[in-house]
Amino acid sequence: MNATLKELRKQQDKTQLEIAKKARISVRTYQGYERGDYEPKVSVLQRIANALNTTVDELLE
């Protein structure tokens, strides 16, 4: 999932800070998800998907 997060974010020309703010999480937390340090809870995953204008299913592919 971490590669998908980074790829989708870069396709939209967004910063990690922009996505984190939209998902209502800290930028450090979002960076950890992109690096694959840990996995978000389902509720956070939904907010990240919304911030990236995609679905949870696409993030998990």
C-alpha positions in Angstrom: 0.0 0.0 0.0 2.8 2.4 0.7 4.0 2.6 -2.9 0.4 3.2 -4.0 0.0 6.1 -1.6 3.1 7.7 -2.9 2.3 7.1 -6.5 -1.3 8.5 -6.3 0.0 11.5 -4.3 2.6 12.3 -6.9 0.2 11.8 -9.8 -2.0 14.5 -8.3 1.1 16.8 -7.7 0.3 17.0 -4.0 2.6 17.2 -1.0 2.5 14.8 2.0 1.4 17.8 4.1 -1.6 18.5 1.8 -2.8 14.9 2.0 -2.2 14.7 5.7 -4.2 17.9 6.3 -7.1 16.6 4.2 -7.0 13.3 6.0 -6.8 15.0 9.4 -3.6 13.3 10.5 -0.1 14.5 11.2 2.3 14.7 8.3 4.7 12.4 10.3 2.0 9.8 10.5 1.3 10.0 6.8 5.0 9.8 6.0 5.1 6.6 8.1 2.3 5.1 6.0 4.1 6.0 2.8 7.3 4.4 4.1 5.4 1.3 5.2 6.4 1.7 8.8 2.9 0.9 9.9 -0.7 0.5 8.6 -3.5 2.9 9.1 -6.8 2.0 10.9 -9.8 1.6 8.6 -11.2 4.9 9.5 -7.9 6.7 8.7 -7.5 4.7 5.5 -10.9 6.0 4.4 -9.9 9.6 5.1 -6.7 9.1 3.1 -8.6 7.6 0.2 -10.9 10.6 0.2 -7.9 13.0 0.3 -6.5 11.2 -2.7 -9.8 11.1 -4.5 -9.8 7.3 -4.7 -11.2 4.2 -3.0 -9.9 2.1 -0.1 -9.9 -0.8 -2.5 -7.5 1.0 -4.9 -5.2 1.8 -2.0 -5.1 -1.8 -1.0 -4.3 -3.2 -4.4 
